[in-house]
Amino acid sequence: MPDLNPTVSLIGAGPGDPELLTLKAVKALGSADVVLVDDLVNPEILQHCPRARIVRVGKRGGCRSTPQDFIQRLMLRYARQGLRVARLKGGDPCIFGRGGEEAQWLSDHGVACEIVNGITAGLAAATSAGIPLTQRGMAQGVTLITAHSQDGATPDWSGLARSGTTLVVYMGVAKVHDMSSQLLAAGMAPDTPVAMIERASLPGQRLCPSTLAGMARDAQAFGLRSPAVLVIGEVAACRIFGLLDDKADADPLPRRMA
C-alpha cells in the first residue's frame, strides 16, 4: 500500500567506511522504496536497501553533475507517488551537502522530510590520521569551510587566519595555492602544520603532511587528488591515535618550535 504520509529521508552516508554508517541510517535505507544516491557514497552501503530502486544522481566538483533542480523534482515526484524516498549523500547532509536547501524546498512543496545525520568527512579524516581537531592548549575550536562556493565567492581567509581555530577545508584541492597565499598574507605563520588527507576512512587513504608555506608544493609532488580534506592548525602536527593503511605516506610532521 502506498504511504499516505510520504516522507523523504536525507541520509548522511558518512565519509566512506561503511561501518561508520549510523543505525538510524540503516533503518531508513531498509524501509526505502527508492534511493537517490550521490557519486561519493561507498557502493557497499547499498546492501542496506536491497528492495529499493537505486537512482544515481552524481554530483562531484569539477565533473559533469546531475542538476540540483532535477534532483529536487525527482524527490518530489517519487514522494507524491506515495513512495518512501531516501536521498543518500556522502558525509552529513547539512555539512556542505545541501541538506538544508533540499529540506526547505520539500517543505515548501508540502512534503515531510527528515534528516539523518552522518559522520562528516572532516572529522573522520582527522581521526583516521591521528589528529584531534580540538586539544587543550592548541585549539579550542574548529571551523569547517569549503573552498568551493556556488557563486565563486572567496572565503574570508584573513578572518579565518585570526580565528585561532583548527581549519578543516573541504573541496580545496584545486585551491591549495590560493589558500596558502591568502592565509600567509593574513599573518598565519608559515610553519603552521597542515595535514592533507585523501580518501578519508577508505582502504586507499593517503596522508600528505606539510606546512602552510609548503602545502602547494607538497600537494603537487604528492599528487593529491579529490576527494581530500585539509586540516590546518597546530593539531595537524599531532599523531595521537589512529592508524593509516599506507604508512609510507604517513611520515610524521615535525613539531613547531616555540
Backbone hydrogen bonds in HBPLUS format (Angstrom, degrees):
<---DONOR---> <-ACCEPTOR-->    atom                        ^
c    i                          cat <-CA-CA->   ^        H-A-AA   ^      H-
h    n   atom  resd res      DA  || num        DHA   H-A  angle D-A-AA Bond
n    s   type  num  typ     dist DA aas  dist angle  dist       angle   num
A0003-ASP N   A0082-GLY O   3.00 MM  79  4.84 157.2  2.05 143.5 136.7     1
A0085-VAL N   A0007-THR O   3.40 MM  78  6.59 156.9  2.46 151.2 155.3     2
A0008-VAL N   A0112-ALA O   3.09 MM 104  6.53 158.5  2.14 146.1 149.9     3
A0114-GLU N   A0008-VAL O   2.93 MM 106  6.40 157.3  1.99 157.7 163.7     4
A0009-SER N   A0085-VAL O   2.81 MM  76  6.22 163.3  1.83 156.3 160.9     5
A0087-ARG N   A0009-SER O   2.74 MM  78  6.04 170.5  1.75 164.8 166.1     6
A0010-LEU N   A0114-GLU O   2.85 MM 104  6.22 169.7  1.86 164.7 166.0     7
A0116-VAL N   A0010-LEU O   2.80 MM 106  5.96 171.0  1.81 151.0 154.0     8
A0011-ILE N   A0087-ARG O   2.80 MM  76  5.89 156.6  1.86 148.4 156.5     9
A0089-LYS N   A0011-ILE O   2.89 MM  78  6.14 172.4  1.90 176.6 178.6    10
A0012-GLY N   A0116-VAL O   2.85 MM 104  6.06 150.5  1.93 160.6 169.5    11
A0013-ALA N   A0089-LYS O   2.58 MM  76  5.59 163.9  1.61 175.2 175.9    12
A0014-GLY N   A0091-GLY O   3.11 MM  77  3.86 158.5  2.16 126.2 120.6    13
A0091-GLY N   A0014-GLY O   2.64 MM  77  3.86 169.4  1.65 117.3 113.6    14
A0020-LEU N   A0017-ASP O   2.99 MM   3  5.64 166.2  2.01 122.6 127.2    15
A0021-LEU N   A0018-PRO O   3.35 MM   3  5.64 164.8  2.37 109.8 111.7    16
A0026-VAL N   A0022-THR O   3.09 MM   4  6.46 156.4  2.14 148.0 154.0    17
A0027-LYS N   A0023-LEU O   3.02 MM   4  6.27 158.9  2.07 148.7 153.9    18
A0028-ALA N   A0024-LYS O   3.01 MM   4  6.23 160.4  2.04 146.9 152.0    19
A0029-LEU N   A0025-ALA O   2.93 MM   4  6.12 159.7  1.97 152.7 158.0    20
A0030-GLY N   A0026-VAL O   2.97 MM   4  6.09 152.2  2.05 144.9 152.8    21
A0032-ALA N   A0029-LEU O   3.21 MM   3  5.15 158.3  2.26 102.0 108.6    22
A0033-ASP N   A0084-ARG O   2.78 MM  51  5.10 161.0  1.82 136.8 143.4    23
A0053-ARG N   A0033-ASP O   2.88 MM  20  6.22 164.3  1.90 139.7 138.6    24
A0034-VAL N   A0084-ARG O   3.23 MM  50  6.56 155.5  2.30 160.7 160.3    25
A0086-ALA N   A0034-VAL O   2.93 MM  52  6.29 158.6  1.98 158.9 165.1    26
A0035-VAL N   A0053-ARG O   2.78 MM  18  6.15 161.3  1.82 166.8 169.5    27
A0055-VAL N   A0035-VAL O   2.80 MM  20  5.97 173.3  1.80 164.2 162.8    28
A0036-LEU N   A0086-ALA O   2.77 MM  50  6.20 160.3  1.81 165.7 170.4    29
A0088-LEU N   A0036-LEU O   2.80 MM  52  5.96 150.5  1.88 147.3 157.4    30
A0037-VAL N   A0055-VAL O   2.88 MM  18  6.21 153.3  1.95 151.4 160.4    31
A0057-VAL N   A0037-VAL O   2.95 MM  20  5.77 163.8  1.98 143.2 148.6    32
A0038-ASP N   A0088-LEU O   3.09 MM  50  6.37 152.2  2.17 163.8 171.3    33
A0041-VAL N   A0038-ASP O   3.40 MM   3  5.77 166.0  2.43 110.4 114.0    34
A0045-ILE N   A0042-ASN O   2.98 MM   3  5.80 158.9  2.03 126.6 131.7    35
A0046-LEU N   A0043-PRO O   3.04 MM   3  5.58 151.0  2.13 113.1 121.0    36
A0047-GLN N   A0044-GLU O   3.26 MM   3  5.89 168.5  2.27 115.0 118.2    37
A0048-HIS N   A0045-ILE O   3.14 MM   3  6.05 171.2  2.15 123.8 126.6    38
A0049-CYS N   A0046-LEU O   3.16 MM   3  5.53 168.0  2.17 112.7 115.3    39
A0052-ALA N   A0049-CYS O   3.25 MM   3  5.51 158.8  2.30 110.0 116.3    40
A0066-THR N   A0058-GLY O   2.78 MM   8  5.65 170.6  1.79 174.8 176.8    41
A0063-CYS N   A0060-ARG O   3.15 MM   3  5.53 158.2  2.20 134.2 133.1    42
A0070-PHE N   A0067-PRO O   3.13 MM   3  5.35 121.5  2.49 100.3 114.1    43
A0071-ILE N   A0067-PRO O   3.18 MM   4  6.59 156.4  2.24 150.9 157.2    44
A0072-GLN N   A0068-GLN O   3.04 MM   4  6.33 163.1  2.07 156.8 160.7    45
A0073-ARG N   A0069-ASP O   3.00 MM   4  6.22 160.5  2.04 147.9 153.2    46
A0074-LEU N   A0070-PHE O   2.91 MM   4  6.08 150.4  2.00 146.6 155.2    47
A0075-MET N   A0071-ILE O   2.98 MM   4  6.28 159.0  2.03 152.0 156.6    48
A0076-LEU N   A0072-GLN O   3.05 MM   4  6.28 163.6  2.08 149.2 153.6    49
A0077-ARG N   A0073-ARG O   2.89 MM   4  6.09 158.7  1.93 147.6 153.2    50
A0078-TYR N   A0074-LEU O   3.07 MM   4  6.30 171.5  2.08 156.2 157.2    51
A0079-ALA N   A0075-MET O   2.95 MM   4  6.08 162.1  1.99 151.0 156.7    52
A0080-ARG N   A0076-LEU O   2.94 MM   4  6.10 156.0  2.00 150.6 156.4    53
A0081-GLN N   A0078-TYR O   3.07 MM   3  5.09 141.8  2.22  97.4 109.0    54
A0083-LEU N   A0078-TYR O   3.27 MM   5  5.71 158.9  2.32 155.7 151.1    55
A0082-GLY N   A0079-ALA O   2.97 MM   3  5.29 156.8  2.02 110.7 115.6    56
A0095-ILE N   A0092-ASP O   3.19 MM   3  5.40 172.4  2.19 114.7 116.6    57
A0099-GLY N   A0093-PRO O   2.76 MM   6  4.58 138.1  1.93 154.8 143.8    58
A0102-GLU N   A0098-ARG O   2.99 MM   4  6.21 166.6  2.01 156.2 159.6    59
A0103-ALA N   A0099-GLY O   2.90 MM   4  6.02 160.8  1.94 149.7 155.4    60
A0104-GLN N   A0100-GLY O   3.01 MM   4  6.11 161.6  2.05 146.7 151.6    61
A0105-TRP N   A0101-GLU O   2.94 MM   4  6.13 159.3  1.98 148.1 154.2    62
A0106-LEU N   A0102-GLU O   2.94 MM   4  6.10 164.3  1.96 151.2 154.9    63
A0107-SER N   A0103-ALA O   2.98 MM   4  6.13 159.4  2.02 145.6 151.8    64
A0108-ASP N   A0104-GLN O   2.90 MM   4  6.12 155.9  1.95 149.1 155.6    65
A0109-HIS N   A0105-TRP O   3.21 MM   4  6.45 128.1  2.49 135.6 148.3    66
A0109-HIS N   A0106-LEU O   3.01 MM   3  5.09 136.7  2.21  97.8 110.4    67
A0111-VAL N   A0106-LEU O   2.93 MM   5  5.16 168.8  1.94 142.9 141.2    68
A0110-GLY N   A0107-SER O   3.02 MM   3  5.06 161.4  2.06 111.2 111.5    69
A0124-ALA N   A0120-THR O   3.22 MM   4  6.53 170.4  2.23 157.1 159.7    70
A0125-ALA N   A0121-ALA O   2.78 MM   4  5.75 159.7  1.82 151.7 157.4    71
A0126-ALA N   A0122-GLY O   3.27 MM   4  6.30 164.9  2.30 138.4 142.3    72
A0127-THR N   A0123-LEU O   3.03 MM   4  6.20 169.6  2.04 153.3 156.5    73
A0128-SER N   A0124-ALA O   2.94 MM   4  6.00 167.0  1.96 150.1 153.8    74
A0129-ALA N   A0125-ALA O   3.21 MM   4  6.31 129.7  2.48 136.9 148.9    75
A0129-ALA N   A0126-ALA O   3.13 MM   3  5.21 137.7  2.32  98.6 110.7    76
A0131-ILE N   A0126-ALA O   2.78 MM   5  4.85 162.5  1.81 151.2 145.2    77
A0130-GLY N   A0127-THR O   2.96 MM   3  5.09 162.7  1.99 109.8 114.1    78
A0240-ILE N   A0130-GLY O   2.82 MM 110  5.05 137.2  2.01 155.3 141.4    79
A0135-GLN N   A0139-ALA O   2.89 MM   4  5.21 153.9  1.96 136.7 145.2    80
A0138-MET N   A0135-GLN O   2.85 MM   3  5.33 159.3  1.89 141.0 142.6    81
A0139-ALA N   A0135-GLN O   2.88 MM   4  5.21 166.2  1.90 146.2 150.9    82
A0166-THR N   A0141-GLY O   3.03 MM  25  6.35 164.0  2.06 147.1 142.2    83
A0143-THR N   A0166-THR O   2.83 MM  23  6.11 163.2  1.86 173.4 171.1    84
A0168-VAL N   A0143-THR O   2.91 MM  25  6.11 167.4  1.92 166.8 164.5    85
A0145-ILE N   A0168-VAL O   2.96 MM  23  6.21 163.9  1.99 164.1 163.2    86
A0170-TYR N   A0145-ILE O   2.83 MM  25  6.18 161.6  1.86 156.1 162.5    87
A0147-ALA N   A0170-TYR O   3.05 MM  23  6.34 165.5  2.07 170.6 167.7    88
A0152-GLY N   A0149-SER O   3.24 MM   3  5.13 158.5  2.29  99.5 105.8    89
A0157-TRP N   A0155-PRO O   2.87 MM   2  5.52 126.5  2.16 109.6  93.3    90
A0160-LEU N   A0156-ASP O   2.99 MM   4  6.28 156.0  2.05 151.7 159.5    91
A0161-ALA N   A0157-TRP O   2.84 MM   4  5.97 150.9  1.92 145.6 152.9    92
A0162-ARG N   A0158-SER O   3.29 MM   4  6.56 140.0  2.46 138.7 148.0    93
A0163-SER N   A0160-LEU O   3.16 MM   3  5.03 151.7  2.24  98.1 106.7    94
A0167-LEU N   A0232-ILE O   2.92 MM  65  5.01 169.8  1.93 156.8 155.3    95
A0232-ILE N   A0167-LEU O   2.82 MM  65  5.01 164.6  1.84 152.3 157.1    96
A0169-VAL N   A0230-LEU O   2.78 MM  61  4.99 164.1  1.81 151.8 155.2    97
A0230-LEU N   A0169-VAL O   3.03 MM  61  4.99 166.6  2.05 143.4 147.8    98
A0175-LYS N   A0172-GLY O   2.97 MM   3  5.10 145.7  2.09 104.8 115.7    99
A0179-MET N   A0175-LYS O   2.85 MM   4  5.89 163.8  1.88 160.4 165.8   100
A0180-SER N   A0176-VAL O   2.96 MM   4  6.09 168.7  1.98 152.4 155.1   101
A0181-SER N   A0177-HIS O   3.00 MM   4  6.19 169.0  2.01 153.7 156.8   102
A0182-GLN N   A0178-ASP O   2.97 MM   4  6.09 163.2  2.00 151.4 155.6   103
A0183-LEU N   A0179-MET O   2.99 MM   4  6.14 159.5  2.04 153.0 158.6   104
A0184-LEU N   A0180-SER O   2.98 MM   4  6.09 159.4  2.02 151.2 157.0   105
A0185-ALA N   A0181-SER O   2.93 MM   4  6.09 155.5  1.99 142.3 149.6   106
A0186-ALA N   A0182-GLN O   3.00 MM   4  6.10 133.2  2.22 133.5 145.3   107
A0188-MET N   A0183-LEU O   3.06 MM   5  5.67 160.5  2.10 158.2 152.2   108
A0187-GLY N   A0184-LEU O   3.01 MM   3  5.25 160.1  2.05 107.3 113.3   109
A0192-THR N   A0189-ALA O   3.08 MM   3  5.42 157.9  2.13 120.1 119.9   110
A0213-ALA N   A0190-PRO O   2.97 MM  23  4.74 156.9  2.02 147.0 139.5   111
A0212-LEU N   A0192-THR O   2.88 MM  20  5.39 136.3  2.07 144.7 158.5   112
A0233-GLY N   A0193-PRO O   3.03 MM  40  5.55 174.3  2.04 161.9 163.8   113
A0194-VAL N   A0210-SER O   2.97 MM  16  4.98 156.0  2.03 129.2 123.3   114
A0210-SER N   A0194-VAL O   2.81 MM  16  4.98 156.0  1.87 156.1 151.4   115
A0195-ALA N   A0231-VAL O   2.85 MM  36  5.10 157.1  1.90 147.7 155.0   116
A0231-VAL N   A0195-ALA O   2.80 MM  36  5.10 169.7  1.81 155.3 158.9   117
A0196-MET N   A0208-CYS O   2.99 MM  12  5.01 163.0  2.02 132.7 138.1   118
A0208-CYS N   A0196-MET O   2.81 MM  12  5.01 160.4  1.85 148.6 155.0   119
A0197-ILE N   A0229-VAL O   2.81 MM  32  5.25 172.0  1.82 165.2 164.0   120
A0229-VAL N   A0197-ILE O   2.82 MM  32  5.25 157.2  1.87 148.1 152.6   121
A0198-GLU N   A0206-ARG O   2.84 MM   8  5.13 162.3  1.87 154.2 159.0   122
A0206-ARG N   A0198-GLU O   3.06 MM   8  5.13 154.6  2.13 135.1 141.7   123
A0199-ARG N   A0227-PRO O   2.98 MM  28  5.77 171.4  1.99 161.3 162.5   124
A0202-LEU N   A0199-ARG O   3.21 MM   3  5.80 164.3  2.24 135.6 138.3   125
A0205-GLN N   A0202-LEU O   2.98 MM   3  5.38 151.4  2.06 127.5 125.7   126
A0214-GLY N   A0211-THR O   3.12 MM   3  5.20 125.6  2.44  97.3 111.4   127
A0215-MET N   A0211-THR O   2.89 MM   4  5.61 117.7  2.28 154.0 166.1   128
A0218-ASP N   A0214-GLY O   2.89 MM   4  5.99 168.4  1.90 162.3 166.3   129
A0219-ALA N   A0215-MET O   2.82 MM   4  5.79 154.9  1.89 143.4 150.2   130
A0220-GLN N   A0216-ALA O   3.18 MM   4  6.32 156.6  2.24 142.7 148.3   131
A0221-ALA N   A0217-ARG O   3.03 MM   4  6.28 164.0  2.06 151.3 155.8   132
A0222-PHE N   A0218-ASP O   2.88 MM   4  5.89 148.2  1.98 144.1 152.9   133
A0223-GLY N   A0219-ALA O   3.03 MM   4  6.03 126.1  2.33 134.1 146.7   134
A0224-LEU N   A0219-ALA O   3.04 MM   5  5.24 169.6  2.05 154.8 156.4   135
A0223-GLY N   A0220-GLN O   3.19 MM   3  5.11 137.2  2.38  94.1 106.0   136
A0236-ALA N   A0233-GLY O   2.97 MM   3  5.64 155.0  2.03 120.3 127.8   137
A0237-ALA N   A0234-GLU O   3.15 MM   3  6.02 169.7  2.17 123.4 126.3   138
A0238-CYS N   A0235-VAL O   2.91 MM   3  5.34 163.6  1.94 115.5 120.9   139
A0249-ASP N   A0246-ASP O   3.03 MM   3  5.72 155.7  2.09 117.6 124.0   140
A0250-ALA N   A0247-LYS O   3.09 MM   3  4.90 161.0  2.12 108.5 108.5   141
